[in-house]
Amino acid sequence: MRSGNGYRTGAAAKFTDYHLWKALITLDPSSGIGRKRLSEELDIGEGSTRTLLGVLERNGCTFTNKTGIYLSEEGQKVRNRIAMDVAHIDLGRLTISDCDCAIRIPFASKKIRYGREETDAAIKSGAAGATTLVYTDGHVRFPGTNQEVDRESEEILRRIFRLRADDVIVVGTARTPEAAEMGAVSVGLALIGGIKFSAEARFSLSGQTNDELVSMCFAVHELVGELPVCAKRRNNLGIRIEDGMVIDNLYDGQALEEAIQTGKTVRKVAESGPYKGIRVICTPIDYDGTVIAAIGVVDMKELFSSHIRE
């Protein structure tokens, strides 16, 4: 924790693969969402949401502008790899709690033995339990046996899902719909091998999260005698630090963008924004031959000196 300078780190982030999945499903390539709204959708704290978004961002899955957070083309590819049919249903006596959520995982029946492992995984994720079923020989059955589910339950599942041979159906059950979904999806993610990001996705700031970018800015801020410091990643909004604290985390400085686009240090008088008429110096940050960000210093001392000379 950094006290007295305005920048603080909260408690340890708490999110799972389920929350990454939920974020990828919630985010959209054409409609932005704010971090606070996403935090509410995921039902985790804003600090955890910020860290989660850092994971997605450094794997190239999101980008941010003034209208919100968007799913990138790479993010759409990751989402497609983990897509699964999900439906909130009521299977009555087939499950043990109030709310049920069913998922369908295609061609996964060979990964199932008796369903006990899946039940344990759902319980660890916060559900009351899970019922695992397989679709073989034209019927929905309990794994490891020839026992078929009751006709009513099978009709419900057929109505919701387009069942194919060797499909697996996992029904998470819990006191709330959210917990039931978390249990079912967590099992599904385990069956498909988890969320795998592309090894070719370029990490920004050598894989560092936004917290590390902020820390870098504070280091520069202190080195230059607490002159204003700003920084921006490629295709994302930036931050602005003054007087030992972050005062703007939606900053879009022209000089920073120019440094990113040209790959050269920019020395100029700002033509717009909060530092209009003041000299700024911005330099690109290169990672493995690609400019991924820029950091800049605002020369407020020069402005004060010119006022004194006048």
N, C-alpha and C positions, 0 to 999 in steps of 0.2 A: 504494500500500500504506500502511496506517495501522499503524505499529508502536507497541507499548507500551500501546495502548488496547484491545487484544483484538479489534478488527475488522480483518479482512484481506481483500484481494481477491486472487484467484489469477491464474493465467495466462489469456490471452485465451480466451474460450469458443470451442469448436470443434464446430459442428453444422451440418447442412445441411437442405434441405427434406425429405430422406428421414427425418431424425430427427424433424422436426415431424410428418410423416405417421405415423411409427411411434408417436409419443406419442399422437396422436389416435386411432389404432387400438387402442392398449393401454389407454388410460384408459376408465373406465366411468362411466355416470351414477348407478349404484346401489351400486357397490362401490369403496371408496377404495383408493388405493395410496400407499405412502410414497415419498419422494423418492429414498432410497437404492435401493429396489427398482426404481423406474423407471429410475434411472441404469444399473442392471445390465441391464435389458431393452433399453435403447437402446445399451448398450456405449459410453457416453461418461462423462466424469468428472462428479462431483457438481456442480462449479462450472458446467460447461457445461449440465448438466441444470437447475440453478437459473435460469440465464439463459434457456434455452429455455422453462421454465415461466413466466418473466416475460413472454415474448412472447405465450404463450397466454392468460395471465391478463389482460393489458392489452387484449386483443382479446375479452375476455368468454367465453373458451372453457373455463375451468376455475374451480372454487372449492375451497376447502380448509376442512376442519374437523378436529376432534380425531382422527378416524378415518382421515384421509388426503386425497389429492387426487382430485377427481371431475371428470368431463366435464360441462359445463353444457349447457343447451338450445342455446345458440349454438354450442358446440363440436360438438354432434351435427349441426347443420346444416352446419358446415364439413366434418366427417368424411363426411357423405353426398355432398358435392360432389366429394370426392377419392377416393371409394370405387372400388376396382378389384379384380377377381378375381385372387388370387395363389395359386400352387401350386408347391411344391417337387417336382420331377420328375426323371426321368433320360431324356434324349433321345439317349443314346449318342453315336454318331459325328456327329450333327447339330451338336454343340457341341464346344468345344476344351478344356474343363477338367473337373474332377472333379465339381462340383456345379452343378445347373441350377435356376433359378427362373423360372417363366413367369408373365406377367401378361396379362390381356385388357383392351384399351381399346376400348370400343364406338364404332363409326361413325367411326373415325379414319384409314381407309385413304387418304383424299385428302391427308393430311398427310405421307405417306411417299413418298419418291422411290425410292431404291435400298437404304436401310437403313444406309448408311455413317455418316450423322450420328448415328444411334442407337447404333451400335457405339462411336463415339468418345466419346459421352456416358457410356456404361456404363464404359468404361475410365477416364475421368476420375473416376468415382465409386468406383473401387477394384476393379471386376470385371476379369476377364481378357478379356472381350468380350461381345458380345450378338448374337443372331440375331433379325432382325425378319421377321415373316411377316404376310401379309394373307389374309383369308378372302373370296374372291370366286368367284362362279359355282359355289358349293357345294363348293369345294376350298380347302385351305390351300396358298398359293403363296409363292414368294419375290417381293418387290416389284420392279416394273419389268420383270418377265418373266412368261411363262406357265408357268414351271417349277413343278411341284408337289413338295411334300416327299414323302419315302418313305411308304409306306402305314402302316408301324408307328408312325412319329412322328405321322401324322395321326390314327390311332386313339387314341393316348394323349391328344392334345389334345382330341379330340372327347369322350373319356370324362371329362375333367376340366372342360372348359368347355362352356357352352351357346353354341355359335358362331352368329353371325348375320352377314348380309351386311355387308361393309365393316368388320368387326372387325379390329383389329390385335393380334397376339400378339408380345410381346417376351420372349425367353428370355435372361436374364442367366446367365453362366457364370463360375465362379471356383473357387478351391481350397477355399473354405468356403461353406456354405449362406448365412451372413449376408452375405458379400460378393456372392454371386450375387443375393440379394434386393435389396441396395442398388443394384446396377447396373440391374436390371430396373425397380424402382420409380422410380429417378431418371429413367430414360427416360420412363416413363409419366407422371410428374408434368410433365415438360417438354412432352409432347404435349398434356396437358389444360390447359396454361397456368400450372402451378404452384399453390401454395396461396394462395387469395385469401380474405382475411378481410373480413367485412362492413364497409362504410364506416360503417354505423350503430352498430356495436359501440362502446359508450362506453369510452373509455380511463380507467383509474384513475390518479389523480395525474398528469393531463395526459399520459398515455402513458409515464410513468416506470416503471421496473422496481422490484422490491423493494429492490435495492441503493440506489436513490435515497431510498426511504423510510427505510432504515437511516441513510443519510447525514444526512437531515433530523433524525432523532432525536439523532444525535451532536451536531449543531450546537446543538440546543436543550439537550441535556445539558450542554454547555460553558457556554452562556449563563446557565444557572440554577445555576452553581456545582457541577455534577456531582450534582445531585439525581437520583433515579431518574426515568427517562422511559420511557413506554410508548406504543405506537401500534398501530392496528388498521385494516385496510381493511374495507369493507362485505362481508359474506358470507365473510370469511376470518379465520383466526387472526392474532394480533398478535405483537409482539416486546416485550421488556422489557430495558432497559439500566441497569446499575448499575456504578459504579466504573470507567467507561471501557470496558465490554465488554458484548456481548450475552450475557445469561445465560438467556434463554428466547425461543425463536422459535415457541412454540406457545401464546402467551398469549391469554387470553380474558377480559379485564377487563370487569366489569359497567358501570362508569362510562363506559368507551370506547364500549360498545355503546349505552348510553343517549344519549350525545352524537350518535352516528350516527343513531339512530332519531328523536330529537327535533329535531336540527339546531340545538341550543342548547348553550352552555357549561354544564357540570355541575360544581358545587362540592359535595362531600359527603365524609362519612367512609365509607371503604370498609367494607362489611358482610361481606365474605368475601375469600378469596384471600390472597396473600402480604402484602398491605398492609392487612389487616383492622384496623380501629381507627385508621387514619391518614388524614388529610385528603388528598384528591386533587382535582386540577383538570384537567378534560378538555374540549377544544374541538373542534368539528367542522371538517373541511377540505372546503370547497365548491369544486366544479369545474363551471362552466357551469350553475349553478343546481341542482346535485345534490350531496348530501353523499356523498362517496366514501370518507372515512376520518375518523379522529379521532386526536388526539395528546394525551397527558396528562403531568402532572408530579406526583410524589408529594412532599408537603411534609414530609420527614423532619425538617427543622429545627424545625418546630412541635412534633413529638413530643419531640425532645430538650429544647426549651425548657420544655415542660410537665413533663418529668421533673426538670429543674433546679429549677422553682418548687416542686415537691412536696418 
